[in-house]
Amino acid sequence: MHKKNLFLFLFFWVAQSGMAEIQSQPDKQKDVTQLDMADLLNVKVTSVSKKAQALSDAPSAIFVISSEDIKRSGVTNVPEALRMVPGIDVARINSNKWAITSRGFNGSSANKLLVLIDGRSVYTPAFSGVYWDAQDVMIEDIDRIEVIRGPGATLWGANAVNGVINIITKDAEKTQGGLLTAGGGSYETGFGSLRYGKKLGDDTYGRIYAKGFQRDNFKTSGKNTNAGDDWSKQQGGFRIDSRLTEQDELTLQGDLYHTDINQTLMTPNFIPPTFNQTISDQAYNEGWNITSRLRHKYSTTAEYILQFYYDHTRRNEFFSQQSLDTFDIDFQNSFELTDSQDFIWGLGYRTNMDQFNTTQLTALTPSRRNTQLFSAFLQDEFTLVEDALWLTIGSKFEHNDYTGFEGQPTARLMWAPSPKQRVWAAFSRSVRTPARAEQDVDLLRAILPSPPLAQFGGASLPMEISINGNKAFQSEVELTYELGYRFTFSPKASFDFAAFYNDYDKLRDTASLSDVPTFVSPGTDGILQPHLHLPLVFQNTGKGRTYGFSTSTIWQMSDWWRWDLNYSFLKTEFAGTLQVATQPVSPQNKVSLRALINPADNINFDLWLRYNSDAIVTVPTVVGGANTTTIKGYVTLDARLAWKPMSNLELSLVGQNLLADRHLEYVDEVFVVPSEIPRSVYGKIAFDF
Amino acid sequence: MLNHTISTVNTLFSAIKIAPVLMIFLLMECGSFRTALADTLEEYTVKAALSLNFARFTEWPPDGFTANSSVITMCTLGDNVIHDAFSGVEKKTIGKKTITVINLTRIRDLNQCQLLFVSGMEKNKTIQLIDEIKMSPILTIGEDDDFIKSGGMVILKIVDGKVSMQINLDAVKKARLQINSRVLKLAKIVSP
């Protein structure tokens, strides 16, 4: 009740003051054109309302996090920054793990999202999800993060079923000189970064960077003990941007990193009476990557881009030891087909070479696999009515080693009823192709004591429940209907609405192949005691639908105060045999309210209030899969105060999750012991030289 | 654990009921002195007005206007913020001529423009654009140093919160345009 009242109050207060502001807008335009040039050059100008006023022309649910947004939110990593996006669900599992999705189905192995860092795909084909603990960039060098909710399948890869997150770093020309940052606090026990950029030649710029951090333990959920999930990272990299000719731009970049991760796991074993043990796992991940991109512009309306990258990652955890090498080459070409048609087409090839070592809990057969992906896309944008109506149609075609050919068409229509408004609608079909694990894994999920068995004189035997891949596992199919509306209702305020309806077929589910577990004699599978085995196999028998909408309002209340208010609503419904147990459900209501305040020219003060309603996740316990548990909704607040005593020096103080000692956001489906996010504070210094 | 969470949530609800709201109002009051100082204008309103002045103080070669046209066409390449700002100079008159603003959505039919304001275009594209029209009598206005480097004529750049003007006279002359010396005196003359 209280929270509703608060939000209603804030909403109406903001709305009311907004209307007053809009109505009292003085008509400055007319006066300005009467001013003479000397006066115009002498007047103080401001561009603060640009963000509030700008209207995207993309016929999709796009949201852009700017570098300024990242700085002022006080976040220290990419996953936390994504909390700014409506329709994106960010749930922190422990100190070093996140579950992130777009439009539902959140889980630590959430699998319907494509994440790109400067054009390099970072989702892992092992389970089609993202290892967020391995993904990092120099946060100050991010130019923007573009997030598209919904299928981005036409231009992007096969995994962009429910969204694309595109992390774009700054051109090296924009990061000249040095930047030193350092800080620490209660959770962020210490972090620092150093970047240096230099002009390397005529129209050639470069930068190098190094960063590191040490992050503390969270607390185990429901207990007052350390969750044993502290972690640290060292990372370095470079980027060179060169203009080879008037028409050619070449970018070369690379990164190298190592992350030490601690985590507490609860893993199954054959030792009674609990049949599980708690393990303090010292894990790590490391990797390197190199990307090269050539852009050739051959007229004002035509260009091609040729990109290749090589990415190596290695990951060692108690339950999984894997390495992956990816080589990818992409070509795309855009040009004006006729006066009213913009055409873009592309070709791509990717090869994934992986290796999995067998651990106590997982084995993949075969342990090495080299898979190849061929893709092509074409898209045509028609201007049906100049300045008013556009139609985009296109399709992506791909051939993968798991399911063969897949086609993913989309059609998008955009209408501009006035220069200040955009209405768009879209229909798309997209597929989520199988992950390596879904075909090849053998995962020990749980061991439970069986009920007393008459044939063993009423004794109970341990029963092993495993999850097994299915070589016949197919792609999940999604049909998406979208509708959007954008309105810049004053030079200082804009509103963005996007609704969707997703119809899923062939969703992943697990089913046991027989009703009774099989009896395994001692020694036959390497286990020296008699036990039962119940294998659960991945099936494409799930059906479901999700629908919802999100809104995003930006209001520049005055030159020194901006509000960003986002709300998202999501409903998840499963049909048929599919149980919630195998497909987690994201929170139904989410609110993010940010106030960006400049009390003085060299002082920033920011508040960020977030609300999440209850979420449903799975907990592994019972035969036949899992139980569900509800994560209680929460409200939290971040605050940041920054002061620039000199133009090249900034001191800031950030408080995160201030409203409670700690709160739970997620319970991992598999082995990770849940921990709670604590209230924390850190200070930071940033020095340009 | 659940009970604990519920009670925590309840406590924090009661806490947040007051704290942020109070803080916000406090800030509103503290900060209100800033509104008094806020005698500023929107960046693009000023840039549009400056562009209008360029239209006023530039002489085009006789062939730059199609047959005794009674309009001066100002074209923009930019987003809705630019469009909005330039709508403020539409229909203004300069002598016997009226200003028409065309917001180009594609880079085409540039020869209908006497003046072209370019905003937020990537460098690669700008170079191609300028190359295409460098001999045409179109006064090109951009916003950063790259624009001059790419062969553009005028930039309106923000320096210390004010607009500063830089003019590449060579490019202006090549296009057979003449900018009134009153304007030149207010600008920094640069070469690419």
Contacts between the chains, C-beta under 8 A, distances in Angstrom:
chain1	res1	chain2	res2	distance
A	2	B	13	4.2
A	2	B	14	6.7
A	2	B	17	5.8
A	3	B	13	5.6
A	5	B	17	7.7
A	6	B	13	7.6
A	6	B	16	6.6
A	6	B	17	5.8
A	6	B	21	7.6
A	9	B	21	7.5
A	10	B	21	7.5
A	28	B	41	6.2
A	28	B	42	7.5
A	28	B	45	6.4
A	29	B	45	6.0
A	29	B	88	3.6
A	30	B	88	7.4
A	32	B	41	6.3
A	32	B	45	5.4
A	32	B	46	6.6
A	32	B	48	7.9
A	32	B	49	4.5
A	32	B	88	7.1
A	33	B	48	8.0
A	33	B	49	5.1
A	33	B	52	5.8
A	33	B	88	6.5
A	33	B	89	5.8
A	33	B	92	6.0
A	35	B	49	6.4
A	36	B	53	7.6
A	37	B	50	6.6
A	37	B	53	4.9
A	37	B	57	8.0
A	37	B	182	7.7
A	37	B	183	6.4
A	37	B	186	5.6
A	38	B	186	6.1
A	40	B	46	5.5
A	40	B	49	5.6
A	40	B	50	5.3
A	40	B	53	7.2
A	40	B	163	6.8
A	41	B	50	7.7
A	41	B	162	6.5
A	41	B	163	5.7
A	41	B	164	6.9
A	41	B	165	6.6
A	41	B	186	6.0
A	42	B	162	6.6
A	43	B	40	7.2
A	43	B	41	5.4
A	43	B	46	6.3
A	43	B	162	6.9
A	43	B	163	8.0
A	44	B	39	6.8
A	44	B	40	4.4
A	44	B	41	7.4
A	44	B	161	5.1
A	44	B	162	6.3
A	45	B	40	6.2
A	45	B	41	5.6
A	45	B	42	7.0
A	45	B	43	4.5
A	45	B	46	5.1
A	45	B	158	6.6
A	45	B	161	6.5
A	45	B	162	6.4
A	45	B	163	5.9
A	46	B	40	4.5
A	46	B	41	7.3
A	46	B	42	6.5
A	46	B	43	6.4
A	46	B	161	7.7
A	47	B	42	7.2
A	47	B	43	4.0
A	47	B	44	7.4
A	47	B	158	7.5
A	49	B	42	6.8
A	50	B	43	7.5
A	50	B	81	5.6
A	53	B	80	7.0
A	53	B	81	5.0
A	53	B	84	7.0
A	54	B	79	5.5
A	54	B	80	6.5
A	54	B	81	5.5
A	55	B	79	7.1
A	55	B	80	4.4
A	57	B	79	8.0
A	221	B	1	6.7
A	222	B	1	3.7
A	222	B	4	7.3
A	243	B	123	7.8
A	246	B	127	5.3
A	246	B	131	7.3
A	247	B	124	7.6
A	247	B	127	7.7
A	247	B	128	7.5
A	249	B	124	5.8
A	295	B	124	6.4
A	297	B	124	4.8
A	297	B	125	6.6
A	297	B	127	7.6
A	297	B	128	5.5
A	299	B	128	6.1
A	299	B	132	7.9
A	300	B	107	4.3
A	300	B	125	6.1
A	300	B	128	4.4
A	300	B	129	5.1
A	300	B	132	6.0
A	301	B	106	7.0
A	301	B	107	6.0
A	301	B	108	7.9
A	303	B	124	7.4
A	336	B	106	7.4
A	339	B	108	7.0
A	342	B	106	8.0
A	383	B	105	7.7
A	386	B	105	7.6
A	387	B	103	7.6
A	387	B	105	6.2
A	419	B	80	6.1
A	419	B	83	5.6
A	419	B	84	7.4
A	419	B	87	8.0
A	419	B	103	7.8
A	420	B	80	6.8
A	420	B	84	7.8
A	488	B	80	6.4
A	488	B	84	7.9
A	491	B	42	7.0
A	491	B	84	6.4
A	558	B	31	8.0
A	558	B	34	7.3
A	558	B	35	5.9
A	558	B	38	7.0
A	559	B	34	7.1
A	559	B	35	7.8
A	559	B	38	4.9
A	559	B	40	6.3
A	560	B	31	6.2
A	560	B	34	5.1
A	560	B	38	7.7
A	561	B	31	6.9
A	595	B	24	6.8
A	597	B	27	6.0
A	597	B	31	7.0
A	598	B	34	7.9
A	599	B	27	6.9
A	599	B	30	6.3
A	599	B	31	5.3
A	599	B	34	7.5
A	600	B	34	7.8
A	605	B	27	7.1
A	607	B	20	6.4
A	607	B	23	7.2
A	607	B	24	7.7
A	609	B	16	7.5
A	609	B	20	6.4
A	632	B	2	6.8
A	632	B	5	4.4
A	632	B	6	6.6
A	632	B	9	6.4
A	633	B	9	7.2
A	634	B	9	6.4
A	635	B	9	7.1
A	635	B	12	6.1
A	635	B	13	6.8
A	635	B	16	6.2
A	637	B	16	6.8
A	637	B	20	6.6
A	659	B	12	4.2
A	659	B	15	6.4
A	659	B	16	5.8
A	660	B	8	5.1
A	660	B	9	7.6
A	660	B	11	7.8
A	660	B	12	5.1
A	661	B	8	7.2
A	663	B	5	7.3
A	663	B	8	7.1
A	664	B	5	6.6
